[in-house]
């Protein structure tokens, strides 16, 4: 793959550089994906519409044998320390402003990490491997475009990594960069990039959207996929996630009205060098958002979403083997609640996920990897907690941990009493 090496500039430069139920039911599906024929490559940003090998995603066609467990990918890793959980949280009932927050694995020690301007949305956080830094995207309320940022775990040193394109150039119109994800060795960030003219029939749909890699300082930019290069306005690529060995990434591909099939979503897998692009989940499941690999690399965790509004109930949390076999449901189906993105704990023994059972606001929950033992971590009916990621950053000490836990317990009891009234 051809690389585009860039010299890092200060982010302050006026000119951007160019560059649940406790029971777990197993749902075995008979659909197995086939590989999509896209070939990787790289083209300069100034030639983004040039011909490049590309094949639009197709529906899986081969059938998997029910109950057959496929070959696992990845190398088992030693259990890691379960540290802080990071996520996005809306700061107002209207859900116009959101910040990055962290909390302890028991739901205490809540801390607001970022201080976004009014009506600005900080979202899709991810931990650096050493737990010292959080990468996230920040959406501007005026333009609606997102940019990549990093911040320390304590909230110090927040800075924009820098957008790839120079404002005003034809190949950088309506550019948007979202969902940064650190590689396991911390040397790369995967992210989604959208750009180009807006669809005359849909002002929210942009021409192109694909997956990119770069160094955490914003240099050495590489384009990884070409899903929309020859089919503009067909879909959006987002929410990458790395395998534990750093050799593969999953990501969400969401089709639009002109996509095949129209208005659907699925999880895809691609090698870190851009080869081996293939569909992981069938279109019928409508899998989306950020999938998450188990620490030993044998399972991929994902969430499904029904058609309709973003917070509609009816989805669920599933697992699948990296080869696309043995899709299993961890949450009851059909469901009458909303489920958000889910993530494994560093030691692989727990899963954290977002859930909204009452339509008032999503909270964070944990469960075992088999879907049992569900426990509620947060009780905030006015907030909406989303996209948790579980890292290894140490939980900072509190002046009086027992008093804090007691206060949290009283708050939960008061919430439950209000709900019963």
N, C-alpha and C positions, 0 to 999 in steps of 0.2 A: 504494500500500500504506500502510495506517495504521501509524504508528510508536508505540511505547510508550516515551516518554522517561523515564529514571530518573536520579536524582541519585546519583552514586557514593558509597558508604559504605566505611569502612575494612573490609578483610577480617577484621579481628579483632573487629568488632562482634558481640556475642552474639546480635543479632537480624539474620538475613539479610534483605536488602531484597526486597520483592516486585517482581518484574519478569521342468651342461648339456652338451649337444652343440654343437660349433662350427657345425654345419650348421643353417641356418634354413629351415624349410619353410613355405610360404604355404598356409594353409587358408582357402579362400574359401567362405563359407556363403551359402546362398540366401535366408536370412531377413532381412528388413528390418522394422524396427519401425514402428509407427504411433503418432501422438501420443496421449497419454492426456488426457482432457478435464478435468482438474482446473483449477479457477480459483483464483487466489491470493486472499488476503485477510488480515485480521488480526482477532483477537478478544482481549479482555483475558484474562489468566490466570485471573481469577475466573469467566470464562464459557467455559472451555475446551471444554465439551461443547455449546455452542450450535451451531445449524445454521450451516454454512458450505459454500460450493460445494466439492464434493469428488467425485472419481471414483476408485475403487480401480484399481490397475494392471491392465492387461490384457496378454495375450500379443501379441507383434507378429504381424501378419497379412500385410502386403504383402511381395512377393518382390523381392529385389534381383537385378540382373543380375550373374552371376558375372564377376569380373574387371573390373568397371567401377569406376573410382575416382571417389568422390563429391567434391563441392565442398568444399574445405577451409575451415575457420573460423579466425578469428584473424588477427592481423597479424604477419608475421615480425619477430622481435626480434633485435637485435644480440647476438652471442655474449657470454656473461657469464663471469665468473671462477668456476672450480670450486673451491669452498672446502670446509669441513668437511661431513661426513656425520653426521647425527644419527639415532638409533634407540633402541629399547627393548631392554634386555638383562636376562635373569633373573640374579639374583645367587646363586641356590642351585639344586642339582640337582633339588629337588622343585618348582621353578617357583612358589614362593609369593610371592617378593619380586622386583620388577623396578625398574630405575632408567633414567633417560635418560642416554645416553652419546654421545660424539662421537668421531670418528676422522678422520684425514687420508685423502685419496683413494687413497693407496697402502697403506692398512691400518695405518699406524703412528700414533703420537700419540693412543692411546686415552685418553679422559678421562671419568670418571664425573661427570656434571653435577649430578644430584639425589641427595639422601640420604633415601630413603623410610624410614619406620618399618618395623619387622619385619612381614612378611606384607602389605605395602602394594604396590600395583602402579602404577608410573608408566609410561605407554604413549602411543602415537599422537602423537608429537611433530611439530611443524611449525615452520619458520623464519619469522621476520618478514622482510620484503623486504630490510631493511638488514643482516640477519645478526646483529643484536645481541641478539635475544630468541628464546626457544623457548617455544611454547605446547604444553601436553600435558594429559592427564587423569590424575587420581590416584584409584584405587579403594580405598575404605575396607574393611579386612578384616572389620569387624563387620557393617556394613550391606550391603556389596556394591555400594553406590552410588558413582558416579564424579563428580568435580567438576573444573572447569577451573582450571588453574594456568599461571603464566608464570614464567620464570627467565632470567637472563642467560646468555650463552654460557659464561661462566666459572663459573657455578654460584651466583653471588651474587643476592640479592634475590628468592628464591623466594617466591611469594605466591599465594593463591587469588584468582581473579577475583571469586568470590562467586556463590552459587547464586541462581536466579531467584525461588524461592518461599520464603515464610515457613513454617517447619516447623509441621506440624499442621493446615494448611488442607486442605480436601477436594480441591481441584484440584491440590495439590502432593504428594499421597501418593506414596511410592516414586519421587520424582523422581531422575533420573539425567541428567547432562550429559557428553558425551564428544566426542572427535575434533575438537578445534579446528583451524581452517584459516584462515590469514591471507589476506586479499584481496591482489592484486598491488600495490595502493597502500598497504597497511598500515592502512587506515582501518576495516576490518571484520573480524570473526571469524565464520566459519560454524561451526556445531556441531550435533550431534544431541541432542535432548532426549526422554526418555521419562518418563511419569508416569501416575498413576491406580491403580486397584485391581488386585490380582493376580488372574490367572485361577484360579478354584477348581480347574480341572482341571490346571493347570500353574503351580506357584508361581513359576516363573522368567519367566513372560510377563506383561507389564504392559499396561494398556488402550491407551495412546496412545504414538505415537512419530513425531516429525516433525523437519524441518530448521528451524533458526533462524539469524538474523544478529544481531550486536550490535557495538558499538564495543569495541575492545580493553580499555577500562577498565570494561566491564560495563554501560554505559548504552545507550540507544537500541535496545531489543530489538525485533526484528521476527520474526514467524512467517512462514516462507517456503512450507511445504507443508502439505497437509491430507490426506495419504494414508490416515491411520487415523482421521480424525475421526468418520466415520460407520460405520466398521467396526472397532470395538475388538477388540483381541487378534489382529488379522489379520497383523501384521508389524512389523518394526523398521527404521527409517531410521538410517543411520550413515555415517561416513567421507566427508564432503564434500571436494571438491577444486575449486579455481578454474581457469578458463581464463586464459591469459596476459593477455588484454585485460580481465579482470574482469567480463565480460558474462554468463558462464554458470558453472554449477557441475555437477559430476557427484557422485553419491552412490550408496551401496549401499542397495537395498531387499531385505530378507530376509523371506520369508513364513513364517508358522507353520502349524500344523495346520489352522487355519480359513481360511488365505489361499487365493488363487487365482492360480497353482496352489499346492498345499500344500507347505510345507517346501522352498522353492527360493530362489534369489537371482539378482539381476540388477543391472546398473548403469543408472541413470537420469540424465537431463540436465534441468536447469531453468534458466531465465534468472534473473539476479540480482534481478529485480523480481517473481519468482514466476510469470511467464507461461511458456508453451511447454513444459510438462512432458511428457516423452516417454521411452520406454524405449529404451536404447541397445543392450543385448546381449540375445540370446534366452535364455529360461529354461533351455534345454537345456545351455548352456555353464556355468551355475552360477558366474557372475562375481561376485566380492565383494571385500571389504576396500576400501582407498582406491585409486581409480584415479588416474592422473597424466597431465597434459597435457604434450605436448612443448613446448619453449620457443617454437616458431614457431606453435603452435596447430593443426598439421595432423594430429596423431596423439594418441590417448588410449591410454595403457598400462594394462592391467588383468591380474589374476590370476584363475584359475578354481580351484575347490575341489570335490573329489568329495563325495558324501554320506557321512556318518559323522563320526568324530571330527575335531576342528579341525586336527590335525597329520597327517592321513592323506595318504599319497602318491597321486599320480594326476592332479594338476592341471597347470596350465601358465601361461605368460606370453604374452599376446597384445597386439596393437594393433588399433585400429579408428579410422576417420575420424569426426570429430564428427557427421556426418550418418548414422552407423550402417552405412556401406558398408565393403567391403574389410577384413573381419576376417581377421587373419593370425596364425599361431602363430610365436612366436620361439623356443620350446623344443620338444623332440621330443614327439610325441604318438603313442601313449599313453606316459605317463611312470610310472616306478617310484620317483620321488623326490617330496618335498614342496617346493613353491614357495610363498614368501610374497609380500607386497606388493613392488612394484617402483617405481622413480622415475627420471626423467631427470636427468642432470647439467645444471647451469645453461647450459652451452654446447650441449646437445643431442647431443653426440657419444658419450656413454656412458650406460649404464643400470646402476643398482645394485639388487640384489634379494637376498632371503633364500632360502636353499636348504638342505635337509637330505637328503643322499643316503643316509645310513646309519641314520637313525632314532635318532641319539644326541643331536643338537643342531643347530640351524640356524645357519649362518654367512652372512656377506655376500659376495657375488660381484659382479663387473661384467661387462658385455658391450657390444658395439657395438649400435647401434639396429637392426641387421638380425639380431641373435641370434648373431653370430660373435664370436670373440675372447674367450671366457669366461675370467676370471681370478679367483682366490680372494683375498679381502681379509683374512679373519680365520680363525683356526684355534683354536677354543676348544670342545672337545667337551662341556664341562660347562655351557656357557651356551646361551642360545637368543636369538639376535639377530633382531629383528623390525621391520617397518614403517620402513625407512630413508627419509630425506628428504635430498636433496642441496642444500646452500645455498651462499652466497657468503662466509660468515664466513672470515676469514683463518686459516690454520693457525698456531698459536702456535709460536715457535721452541723447540727442545729444546736442552738443554745440550750434547749430542753426538748429532746426528742419525744419523751413521754408526754409532755404537756401538749406538744404539737399534734401528736397522734390522738390525744383525747379531744382536742379542739376539732380535729377533722372528724372524729367519730360523732361528736355532738352535731356538727354541721350536717352529716349524712342522715342522722336521726330526724333532724328538723325537716330536711327535704322529704323524707319518707312520710312524715306526718302531714306535710302540705299536700302530697300526692294523694293521700288517703281521704282528705277532706272533700 
